[in-house]
Amino acid sequence: MLDAQTARQAPKALLHDHLDGGMRPATIVDLARECGYEGLPTEDPDELAAHIRRGADRKSLELYLETFAHTVGVMQER
């Protein structure tokens, strides 16, 4: 039988991740420059990361989803 301690120590794998939700802020900035996306609130990766975190802390699905406009904006240039 698998106990809790063994389960905590076992290697883990990410089974489900959305591409747009897993993008590094630096990658978002790079892609925005490449494709000409001008909607980012900042081009500084650290500031962009803070902006995205604030979006996640807003306690509103609508406000949280606003941050995805940037990831979709750099991934769907056409």
N, CA, C and O atoms as a CHARMM CRD file, in Angstrom:
* protein
*
  312
    1    1 MET  N      0.85400  -1.19100   0.00000 PROA 1      0.00000
    2    1 MET  CA     0.00000   0.00000   0.00000 PROA 1      0.00000
    3    1 MET  C      0.88800   1.23700   0.00000 PROA 1      0.00000
    4    1 MET  O      1.90800   1.28000   0.68700 PROA 1      0.00000
    5    2 LEU  N      0.50100   2.21700  -0.75600 PROA 2      0.00000
    6    2 LEU  CA     1.22600   3.47300  -0.86700 PROA 2      0.00000
    7    2 LEU  C      0.84000   4.38300   0.29300 PROA 2      0.00000
    8    2 LEU  O     -0.33300   4.70200   0.48600 PROA 2      0.00000
    9    3 ASP  N      1.84800   4.79700   1.06300 PROA 3      0.00000
   10    3 ASP  CA     1.54500   5.70100   2.17200 PROA 3      0.00000
   11    3 ASP  C      1.77200   7.15400   1.74000 PROA 3      0.00000
   12    3 ASP  O      2.36000   7.41100   0.68900 PROA 3      0.00000
   13    4 ALA  N      1.30400   8.08900   2.55200 PROA 4      0.00000
   14    4 ALA  CA     1.35700   9.51300   2.20900 PROA 4      0.00000
   15    4 ALA  C      2.78900  10.00300   2.04900 PROA 4      0.00000
   16    4 ALA  O      3.07000  10.78900   1.14400 PROA 4      0.00000
   17    5 GLN  N      3.68400   9.56200   2.89400 PROA 5      0.00000
   18    5 GLN  CA     5.08800   9.98500   2.82300 PROA 5      0.00000
   19    5 GLN  C      5.71400   9.56300   1.49400 PROA 5      0.00000
   20    5 GLN  O      6.39500  10.36200   0.85000 PROA 5      0.00000
   21    6 THR  N      5.49100   8.33300   1.08500 PROA 6      0.00000
   22    6 THR  CA     6.03700   7.83800  -0.18000 PROA 6      0.00000
   23    6 THR  C      5.45000   8.62300  -1.35400 PROA 6      0.00000
   24    6 THR  O      6.16500   8.95400  -2.30000 PROA 6      0.00000
   25    7 ALA  N      4.17100   8.91500  -1.29300 PROA 7      0.00000
   26    7 ALA  CA     3.52300   9.68100  -2.36100 PROA 7      0.00000
   27    7 ALA  C      4.10900  11.08600  -2.46800 PROA 7      0.00000
   28    7 ALA  O      4.31400  11.58500  -3.57500 PROA 7      0.00000
   29    8 ARG  N      4.38300  11.73000  -1.32900 PROA 8      0.00000
   30    8 ARG  CA     4.97300  13.06400  -1.34100 PROA 8      0.00000
   31    8 ARG  C      6.37900  13.04900  -1.92900 PROA 8      0.00000
   32    8 ARG  O      6.77300  13.99900  -2.60600 PROA 8      0.00000
   33    9 GLN  N      7.13100  11.99800  -1.68400 PROA 9      0.00000
   34    9 GLN  CA     8.52000  11.92600  -2.13400 PROA 9      0.00000
   35    9 GLN  C      8.66700  11.42600  -3.57400 PROA 9      0.00000
   36    9 GLN  O      9.72900  11.59000  -4.17400 PROA 9      0.00000
   37   10 ALA  N      7.64600  10.83500  -4.12000 PROA 10     0.00000
   38   10 ALA  CA     7.72700  10.27400  -5.47000 PROA 10     0.00000
   39   10 ALA  C      7.83600  11.39300  -6.51300 PROA 10     0.00000
   40   10 ALA  O      7.28500  12.47600  -6.31200 PROA 10     0.00000
   41   11 PRO  N      8.53600  11.14300  -7.61800 PROA 11     0.00000
   42   11 PRO  CA     8.61000  12.13500  -8.69800 PROA 11     0.00000
   43   11 PRO  C      7.21200  12.45600  -9.22500 PROA 11     0.00000
   44   11 PRO  O      6.34300  11.58600  -9.27500 PROA 11     0.00000
   45   12 LYS  N      7.01300  13.68500  -9.60800 PROA 12     0.00000
   46   12 LYS  CA     5.70600  14.12100 -10.10500 PROA 12     0.00000
   47   12 LYS  C      5.82000  14.50800 -11.58100 PROA 12     0.00000
   48   12 LYS  O      6.89400  14.87100 -12.06100 PROA 12     0.00000
   49   13 ALA  N      4.71700  14.42500 -12.27100 PROA 13     0.00000
   50   13 ALA  CA     4.63400  14.83400 -13.67200 PROA 13     0.00000
   51   13 ALA  C      3.42500  15.74300 -13.83800 PROA 13     0.00000
   52   13 ALA  O      2.37600  15.52400 -13.23200 PROA 13     0.00000
   53   14 LEU  N      3.58900  16.75500 -14.66100 PROA 14     0.00000
   54   14 LEU  CA     2.47800  17.63300 -14.97700 PROA 14     0.00000
   55   14 LEU  C      1.62500  16.94500 -16.02900 PROA 14     0.00000
   56   14 LEU  O      2.08800  16.69100 -17.14100 PROA 14     0.00000
   57   15 LEU  N      0.39100  16.64600 -15.68500 PROA 15     0.00000
   58   15 LEU  CA    -0.47600  15.90000 -16.58600 PROA 15     0.00000
   59   15 LEU  C     -1.32000  16.79100 -17.48900 PROA 15     0.00000
   60   15 LEU  O     -1.80400  16.35000 -18.53200 PROA 15     0.00000
   61   16 HSD  N     -1.49100  18.03100 -17.08700 PROA 16     0.00000
   62   16 HSD  CA    -2.36400  18.91300 -17.86300 PROA 16     0.00000
   63   16 HSD  C     -1.85000  20.34100 -17.71200 PROA 16     0.00000
   64   16 HSD  O     -1.74500  20.85600 -16.59900 PROA 16     0.00000
   65   17 ASP  N     -1.53100  20.97400 -18.83100 PROA 17     0.00000
   66   17 ASP  CA    -1.06400  22.35900 -18.79100 PROA 17     0.00000
   67   17 ASP  C     -1.47100  23.03900 -20.09000 PROA 17     0.00000
   68   17 ASP  O     -1.32300  22.46400 -21.16800 PROA 17     0.00000
   69   18 HSD  N     -1.96800  24.23000 -19.99300 PROA 18     0.00000
   70   18 HSD  CA    -2.33900  24.99200 -21.17800 PROA 18     0.00000
   71   18 HSD  C     -1.13200  25.80000 -21.62600 PROA 18     0.00000
   72   18 HSD  O     -0.45700  26.42300 -20.80600 PROA 18     0.00000
   73   19 LEU  N     -0.86400  25.79200 -22.90800 PROA 19     0.00000
   74   19 LEU  CA     0.29000  26.50300 -23.44000 PROA 19     0.00000
   75   19 LEU  C      0.25900  27.97300 -23.05500 PROA 19     0.00000
   76   19 LEU  O      1.27000  28.51900 -22.61400 PROA 19     0.00000
   77   20 ASP  N     -0.88600  28.61500 -23.21600 PROA 20     0.00000
   78   20 ASP  CA    -0.94600  30.04400 -22.92600 PROA 20     0.00000
   79   20 ASP  C     -0.78800  30.35600 -21.44200 PROA 20     0.00000
   80   20 ASP  O     -0.29400  31.42700 -21.09200 PROA 20     0.00000
   81   21 GLY  N     -1.18800  29.46000 -20.58200 PROA 21     0.00000
   82   21 GLY  CA    -1.04400  29.69500 -19.14800 PROA 21     0.00000
   83   21 GLY  C      0.32300  29.34300 -18.60800 PROA 21     0.00000
   84   21 GLY  O      0.64700  29.69200 -17.47300 PROA 21     0.00000
   85   22 GLY  N      1.13000  28.66200 -19.39400 PROA 22     0.00000
   86   22 GLY  CA     2.45300  28.24700 -18.94100 PROA 22     0.00000
   87   22 GLY  C      3.59200  29.00600 -19.58700 PROA 22     0.00000
   88   22 GLY  O      4.75400  28.63300 -19.42100 PROA 22     0.00000
   89   23 MET  N      3.28500  30.06300 -20.32000 PROA 23     0.00000
   90   23 MET  CA     4.33700  30.82400 -20.99800 PROA 23     0.00000
   91   23 MET  C      5.13000  31.67000 -20.01100 PROA 23     0.00000
   92   23 MET  O      4.56400  32.28600 -19.10700 PROA 23     0.00000
   93   24 ARG  N      6.44600  31.69200 -20.19600 PROA 24     0.00000
   94   24 ARG  CA     7.28400  32.56400 -19.37300 PROA 24     0.00000
   95   24 ARG  C      7.05700  34.01100 -19.80500 PROA 24     0.00000
   96   24 ARG  O      6.89800  34.27400 -20.99700 PROA 24     0.00000
   97   25 PRO  N      7.03800  34.94400 -18.87200 PROA 25     0.00000
   98   25 PRO  CA     6.86600  36.35100 -19.24200 PROA 25     0.00000
   99   25 PRO  C      7.90900  36.82700 -20.26100 PROA 25     0.00000
  100   25 PRO  O      7.58500  37.61000 -21.15400 PROA 25     0.00000
  101   26 ALA  N      9.14300  36.36600 -20.13700 PROA 26     0.00000
  102   26 ALA  CA    10.17800  36.76700 -21.10100 PROA 26     0.00000
  103   26 ALA  C      9.82600  36.28400 -22.50800 PROA 26     0.00000
  104   26 ALA  O     10.09200  36.98100 -23.48800 PROA 26     0.00000
  105   27 THR  N      9.23400  35.10900 -22.61000 PROA 27     0.00000
  106   27 THR  CA     8.81700  34.59000 -23.91400 PROA 27     0.00000
  107   27 THR  C      7.68100  35.43000 -24.48100 PROA 27     0.00000
  108   27 THR  O      7.65500  35.70800 -25.68000 PROA 27     0.00000
  109   28 ILE  N      6.75400  35.83100 -23.64000 PROA 28     0.00000
  110   28 ILE  CA     5.64900  36.68300 -24.08900 PROA 28     0.00000
  111   28 ILE  C      6.20400  37.99300 -24.64800 PROA 28     0.00000
  112   28 ILE  O      5.76600  38.45900 -25.70000 PROA 28     0.00000
  113   29 VAL  N      7.16600  38.58200 -23.94400 PROA 29     0.00000
  114   29 VAL  CA     7.78000  39.83500 -24.40000 PROA 29     0.00000
  115   29 VAL  C      8.49500  39.62500 -25.73000 PROA 29     0.00000
  116   29 VAL  O      8.34400  40.42800 -26.65100 PROA 29     0.00000
  117   30 ASP  N      9.26900  38.55300 -25.83400 PROA 30     0.00000
  118   30 ASP  CA     9.99200  38.26100 -27.08400 PROA 30     0.00000
  119   30 ASP  C      9.03400  38.08200 -28.25500 PROA 30     0.00000
  120   30 ASP  O      9.24100  38.65100 -29.32700 PROA 30     0.00000
  121   31 LEU  N      7.98900  37.29300 -28.04700 PROA 31     0.00000
  122   31 LEU  CA     7.02000  37.05200 -29.11600 PROA 31     0.00000
  123   31 LEU  C      6.26800  38.33000 -29.49500 PROA 31     0.00000
  124   31 LEU  O      5.96500  38.55300 -30.66800 PROA 31     0.00000
  125   32 ALA  N      5.97200  39.16200 -28.50400 PROA 32     0.00000
  126   32 ALA  CA     5.28300  40.43000 -28.78200 PROA 32     0.00000
  127   32 ALA  C      6.13900  41.30400 -29.69200 PROA 32     0.00000
  128   32 ALA  O      5.62600  41.92800 -30.62100 PROA 32     0.00000
  129   33 ARG  N      7.42800  41.34900 -29.43000 PROA 33     0.00000
  130   33 ARG  CA     8.33500  42.13800 -30.27900 PROA 33     0.00000
  131   33 ARG  C      8.39300  41.55800 -31.68600 PROA 33     0.00000
  132   33 ARG  O      8.36600  42.29300 -32.67300 PROA 33     0.00000
  133   34 GLU  N      8.47300  40.23200 -31.76800 PROA 34     0.00000
  134   34 GLU  CA     8.57100  39.56500 -33.07200 PROA 34     0.00000
  135   34 GLU  C      7.34600  39.80300 -33.94900 PROA 34     0.00000
  136   34 GLU  O      7.47500  40.07300 -35.14400 PROA 34     0.00000
  137   35 CYS  N      6.17300  39.70300 -33.36100 PROA 35     0.00000
  138   35 CYS  CA     4.95100  39.77500 -34.17700 PROA 35     0.00000
  139   35 CYS  C      4.31700  41.15800 -34.18300 PROA 35     0.00000
  140   35 CYS  O      3.30600  41.36900 -34.85200 PROA 35     0.00000
  141   36 GLY  N      4.89700  42.10800 -33.44400 PROA 36     0.00000
  142   36 GLY  CA     4.36800  43.46300 -33.44000 PROA 36     0.00000
  143   36 GLY  C      3.16900  43.67800 -32.53200 PROA 36     0.00000
  144   36 GLY  O      2.42800  44.64600 -32.70400 PROA 36     0.00000
  145   37 TYR  N      2.96800  42.78500 -31.56500 PROA 37     0.00000
  146   37 TYR  CA     1.86000  42.94500 -30.61200 PROA 37     0.00000
  147   37 TYR  C      2.19600  44.09400 -29.66500 PROA 37     0.00000
  148   37 TYR  O      3.24200  44.08200 -29.01600 PROA 37     0.00000
  149   38 GLU  N      1.31500  45.07800 -29.58600 PROA 38     0.00000
  150   38 GLU  CA     1.58100  46.27500 -28.78600 PROA 38     0.00000
  151   38 GLU  C      0.68500  46.38900 -27.55700 PROA 38     0.00000
  152   38 GLU  O      0.61500  47.45800 -26.95000 PROA 38     0.00000
  153   39 GLY  N      0.00500  45.32300 -27.18100 PROA 39     0.00000
  154   39 GLY  CA    -0.95200  45.39700 -26.08500 PROA 39     0.00000
  155   39 GLY  C     -0.40900  45.07600 -24.70200 PROA 39     0.00000
  156   39 GLY  O     -1.15600  45.12200 -23.72500 PROA 39     0.00000
  157   40 LEU  N      0.88500  44.75000 -24.59600 PROA 40     0.00000
  158   40 LEU  CA     1.42700  44.40900 -23.27300 PROA 40     0.00000
  159   40 LEU  C      1.41800  45.63200 -22.35700 PROA 40     0.00000
  160   40 LEU  O      1.66100  46.74800 -22.81900 PROA 40     0.00000
  161   41 PRO  N      1.14300  45.44000 -21.07700 PROA 41     0.00000
  162   41 PRO  CA     1.17400  46.56200 -20.13900 PROA 41     0.00000
  163   41 PRO  C      2.60500  47.02700 -19.86100 PROA 41     0.00000
  164   41 PRO  O      2.81500  48.15000 -19.40200 PROA 41     0.00000
  165   42 THR  N      3.59200  46.16100 -20.14100 PROA 42     0.00000
  166   42 THR  CA     5.00600  46.47500 -19.94900 PROA 42     0.00000
  167   42 THR  C      5.83900  45.50200 -20.77200 PROA 42     0.00000
  168   42 THR  O      5.39200  44.39700 -21.07700 PROA 42     0.00000
  169   43 GLU  N      7.04800  45.91400 -21.13100 PROA 43     0.00000
  170   43 GLU  CA     7.95600  45.00800 -21.83100 PROA 43     0.00000
  171   43 GLU  C      9.02900  44.45400 -20.90200 PROA 43     0.00000
  172   43 GLU  O      9.94800  43.76700 -21.34900 PROA 43     0.00000
  173   44 ASP  N      8.91400  44.74800 -19.62800 PROA 44     0.00000
  174   44 ASP  CA     9.84200  44.20200 -18.63900 PROA 44     0.00000
  175   44 ASP  C      9.27700  42.86700 -18.14200 PROA 44     0.00000
  176   44 ASP  O      8.17800  42.83400 -17.58800 PROA 44     0.00000
  177   45 PRO  N     10.01500  41.76200 -18.33500 PROA 45     0.00000
  178   45 PRO  CA     9.48800  40.44700 -17.94200 PROA 45     0.00000
  179   45 PRO  C      9.09800  40.34100 -16.46600 PROA 45     0.00000
  180   45 PRO  O      8.10500  39.69200 -16.13900 PROA 45     0.00000
  181   46 ASP  N      9.86700  40.96900 -15.57200 PROA 46     0.00000
  182   46 ASP  CA     9.53200  40.89900 -14.14400 PROA 46     0.00000
  183   46 ASP  C      8.24200  41.65700 -13.84000 PROA 46     0.00000
  184   46 ASP  O      7.40700  41.18900 -13.06500 PROA 46     0.00000
  185   47 GLU  N      8.08600  42.81900 -14.44700 PROA 47     0.00000
  186   47 GLU  CA     6.85600  43.59400 -14.25200 PROA 47     0.00000
  187   47 GLU  C      5.65900  42.87500 -14.86900 PROA 47     0.00000
  188   47 GLU  O      4.55700  42.90200 -14.32100 PROA 47     0.00000
  189   48 LEU  N      5.88600  42.23300 -16.01300 PROA 48     0.00000
  190   48 LEU  CA     4.80000  41.48200 -16.64900 PROA 48     0.00000
  191   48 LEU  C      4.38200  40.30000 -15.77400 PROA 48     0.00000
  192   48 LEU  O      3.19300  40.00800 -15.64500 PROA 48     0.00000
  193   49 ALA  N      5.36000  39.62400 -15.17700 PROA 49     0.00000
  194   49 ALA  CA     5.05000  38.51000 -14.27000 PROA 49     0.00000
  195   49 ALA  C      4.20300  39.00000 -13.09500 PROA 49     0.00000
  196   49 ALA  O      3.24200  38.34000 -12.69900 PROA 49     0.00000
  197   50 ALA  N      4.56500  40.16100 -12.53900 PROA 50     0.00000
  198   50 ALA  CA     3.79500  40.72200 -11.42200 PROA 50     0.00000
  199   50 ALA  C      2.37900  41.07700 -11.87400 PROA 50     0.00000
  200   50 ALA  O      1.41900  40.85700 -11.13500 PROA 50     0.00000
  201   51 HSD  N      2.24600  41.62100 -13.07200 PROA 51     0.00000
  202   51 HSD  CA     0.92200  41.96200 -13.61700 PROA 51     0.00000
  203   51 HSD  C      0.05900  40.70400 -13.75200 PROA 51     0.00000
  204   51 HSD  O     -1.12100  40.71000 -13.39900 PROA 51     0.00000
  205   52 ILE  N      0.65200  39.64100 -14.26000 PROA 52     0.00000
  206   52 ILE  CA    -0.08800  38.38400 -14.43600 PROA 52     0.00000
  207   52 ILE  C     -0.50200  37.81300 -13.08300 PROA 52     0.00000
  208   52 ILE  O     -1.62400  37.33300 -12.92700 PROA 52     0.00000
  209   53 ARG  N      0.40900  37.86500 -12.09600 PROA 53     0.00000
  210   53 ARG  CA     0.07000  37.36700 -10.74800 PROA 53     0.00000
  211   53 ARG  C     -1.06800  38.17900 -10.13800 PROA 53     0.00000
  212   53 ARG  O     -1.97000  37.62500  -9.51000 PROA 53     0.00000
  213   54 ARG  N     -1.01800  39.49000 -10.32600 PROA 54     0.00000
  214   54 ARG  CA    -2.11400  40.33200  -9.80400 PROA 54     0.00000
  215   54 ARG  C     -3.44000  39.92300 -10.43600 PROA 54     0.00000
  216   54 ARG  O     -4.47200  39.90100  -9.76400 PROA 54     0.00000
  217   55 GLY  N     -3.41300  39.60100 -11.71900 PROA 55     0.00000
  218   55 GLY  CA    -4.62900  39.14800 -12.39700 PROA 55     0.00000
  219   55 GLY  C     -5.19000  37.89000 -11.76800 PROA 55     0.00000
  220   55 GLY  O     -6.40500  37.72900 -11.65100 PROA 55     0.00000
  221   56 ALA  N     -4.29700  36.99700 -11.36500 PROA 56     0.00000
  222   56 ALA  CA    -4.73000  35.73900 -10.75200 PROA 56     0.00000
  223   56 ALA  C     -5.28700  35.95800  -9.35100 PROA 56     0.00000
  224   56 ALA  O     -6.07500  35.14800  -8.86400 PROA 56     0.00000
  225   57 ASP  N     -4.88400  37.04800  -8.69800 PROA 57     0.00000
  226   57 ASP  CA    -5.31700  37.31800  -7.32500 PROA 57     0.00000
  227   57 ASP  C     -6.57800  38.18100  -7.24500 PROA 57     0.00000
  228   57 ASP  O     -6.99100  38.55600  -6.14700 PROA 57     0.00000
  229   58 ARG  N     -7.18400  38.49600  -8.35800 PROA 58     0.00000
  230   58 ARG  CA    -8.30800  39.43100  -8.37100 PROA 58     0.00000
  231   58 ARG  C     -9.62600  38.84000  -7.87900 PROA 58     0.00000
  232   58 ARG  O    -10.56600  39.59000  -7.61700 PROA 58     0.00000
  233   59 LYS  N     -9.71900  37.55000  -7.75100 PROA 59     0.00000
  234   59 LYS  CA   -10.93900  36.89000  -7.26400 PROA 59     0.00000
  235   59 LYS  C    -12.13400  37.10600  -8.19000 PROA 59     0.00000
  236   59 LYS  O    -13.28500  37.07300  -7.75300 PROA 59     0.00000
  237   60 SER  N    -11.84700  37.32700  -9.47300 PROA 60     0.00000
  238   60 SER  CA   -12.90400  37.50800 -10.46500 PROA 60     0.00000
  239   60 SER  C    -12.45800  36.79700 -11.73100 PROA 60     0.00000
  240   60 SER  O    -11.38900  37.09500 -12.26400 PROA 60     0.00000
  241   61 LEU  N    -13.25900  35.86800 -12.21700 PROA 61     0.00000
  242   61 LEU  CA   -12.89000  35.13200 -13.42400 PROA 61     0.00000
  243   61 LEU  C    -12.71100  36.07600 -14.60700 PROA 61     0.00000
  244   61 LEU  O    -11.76900  35.92700 -15.38600 PROA 61     0.00000
  245   62 GLU  N    -13.59500  37.03100 -14.73900 PROA 62     0.00000
  246   62 GLU  CA   -13.50900  37.97100 -15.86400 PROA 62     0.00000
  247   62 GLU  C    -12.18700  38.74200 -15.83900 PROA 62     0.00000
  248   62 GLU  O    -11.51900  38.86500 -16.86600 PROA 62     0.00000
  249   63 LEU  N    -11.81200  39.25700 -14.67300 PROA 63     0.00000
  250   63 LEU  CA   -10.55900  40.00600 -14.56200 PROA 63     0.00000
  251   63 LEU  C     -9.34900  39.09600 -14.73900 PROA 63     0.00000
  252   63 LEU  O     -8.35100  39.49400 -15.34000 PROA 63     0.00000
  253   64 TYR  N     -9.43500  37.89100 -14.22500 PROA 64     0.00000
  254   64 TYR  CA    -8.34700  36.92400 -14.38400 PROA 64     0.00000
  255   64 TYR  C     -8.11900  36.60800 -15.86100 PROA 64     0.00000
  256   64 TYR  O     -6.97800  36.55100 -16.32100 PROA 64     0.00000
  257   65 LEU  N     -9.20200  36.40600 -16.59300 PROA 65     0.00000
  258   65 LEU  CA    -9.09300  36.03900 -18.00500 PROA 65     0.00000
  259   65 LEU  C     -8.55200  37.16800 -18.87500 PROA 65     0.00000
  260   65 LEU  O     -8.07000  36.91400 -19.98000 PROA 65     0.00000
  261   66 GLU  N     -8.62100  38.40400 -18.40100 PROA 66     0.00000
  262   66 GLU  CA    -8.06000  39.52800 -19.15700 PROA 66     0.00000
  263   66 GLU  C     -6.57500  39.32200 -19.44600 PROA 66     0.00000
  264   66 GLU  O     -6.08700  39.73800 -20.49600 PROA 66     0.00000
  265   67 THR  N     -5.86500  38.69300 -18.53800 PROA 67     0.00000
  266   67 THR  CA    -4.42100  38.50800 -18.73700 PROA 67     0.00000
  267   67 THR  C     -4.13200  37.58200 -19.91200 PROA 67     0.00000
  268   67 THR  O     -3.05800  37.65500 -20.50800 PROA 67     0.00000
  269   68 PHE  N     -5.08000  36.71500 -20.24800 PROA 68     0.00000
  270   68 PHE  CA    -4.85800  35.80000 -21.36700 PROA 68     0.00000
  271   68 PHE  C     -4.94500  36.51000 -22.71700 PROA 68     0.00000
  272   68 PHE  O     -4.53400  35.94600 -23.73100 PROA 68     0.00000
  273   69 ALA  N     -5.46500  37.71800 -22.74800 PROA 69     0.00000
  274   69 ALA  CA    -5.47900  38.48000 -24.00000 PROA 69     0.00000
  275   69 ALA  C     -4.05700  38.66800 -24.51500 PROA 69     0.00000
  276   69 ALA  O     -3.83000  38.71700 -25.72400 PROA 69     0.00000
  277   70 HSD  N     -3.10700  38.77400 -23.60300 PROA 70     0.00000
  278   70 HSD  CA    -1.71000  38.98900 -24.00500 PROA 70     0.00000
  279   70 HSD  C     -1.07500  37.71000 -24.54200 PROA 70     0.00000
  280   70 HSD  O     -0.36800  37.74300 -25.54900 PROA 70     0.00000
  281   71 THR  N     -1.32200  36.59600 -23.88200 PROA 71     0.00000
  282   71 THR  CA    -0.72600  35.34900 -24.38100 PROA 71     0.00000
  283   71 THR  C     -1.34900  34.95600 -25.71200 PROA 71     0.00000
  284   71 THR  O     -0.64700  34.51900 -26.62500 PROA 71     0.00000
  285   72 VAL  N     -2.65200  35.10900 -25.82500 PROA 72     0.00000
  286   72 VAL  CA    -3.31700  34.80200 -27.09500 PROA 72     0.00000
  287   72 VAL  C     -2.86900  35.79900 -28.16400 PROA 72     0.00000
  288   72 VAL  O     -2.70500  35.43500 -29.32900 PROA 72     0.00000
  289   73 GLY  N     -2.67400  37.04700 -27.76700 PROA 73     0.00000
  290   73 GLY  CA    -2.24900  38.07800 -28.70900 PROA 73     0.00000
  291   73 GLY  C     -0.90000  37.80400 -29.34900 PROA 73     0.00000
  292   73 GLY  O     -0.67800  38.16800 -30.50400 PROA 73     0.00000
  293   74 VAL  N     -0.00200  37.16900 -28.61900 PROA 74     0.00000
  294   74 VAL  CA     1.31800  36.87400 -29.19500 PROA 74     0.00000
  295   74 VAL  C      1.36000  35.51400 -29.87700 PROA 74     0.00000
  296   74 VAL  O      2.25000  35.26000 -30.68800 PROA 74     0.00000
  297   75 MET  N      0.41300  34.63700 -29.56300 PROA 75     0.00000
  298   75 MET  CA     0.41000  33.30600 -30.18400 PROA 75     0.00000
  299   75 MET  C     -0.44300  33.26100 -31.44600 PROA 75     0.00000
  300   75 MET  O     -0.21800  32.41800 -32.31500 PROA 75     0.00000
  301   76 GLN  N     -1.40600  34.14400 -31.55500 PROA 76     0.00000
  302   76 GLN  CA    -2.30900  34.13200 -32.71000 PROA 76     0.00000
  303   76 GLN  C     -2.17400  35.44700 -33.46000 PROA 76     0.00000
  304   76 GLN  O     -3.01700  36.33700 -33.34500 PROA 76     0.00000
  305   77 GLU  N     -1.12600  35.54800 -34.21200 PROA 77     0.00000
  306   77 GLU  CA    -0.87700  36.81700 -34.89000 PROA 77     0.00000
  307   77 GLU  C     -1.68900  36.99200 -36.16600 PROA 77     0.00000
  308   77 GLU  O     -1.64200  38.05900 -36.77800 PROA 77     0.00000
  309   78 ARG  N     -2.43200  35.97200 -36.58100 PROA 78     0.00000
  310   78 ARG  CA    -3.25200  36.09100 -37.79700 PROA 78     0.00000
  311   78 ARG  C     -4.69800  35.82700 -37.48700 PROA 78     0.00000
  312   78 ARG  O     -5.54200  35.88100 -38.38200 PROA 78     0.00000
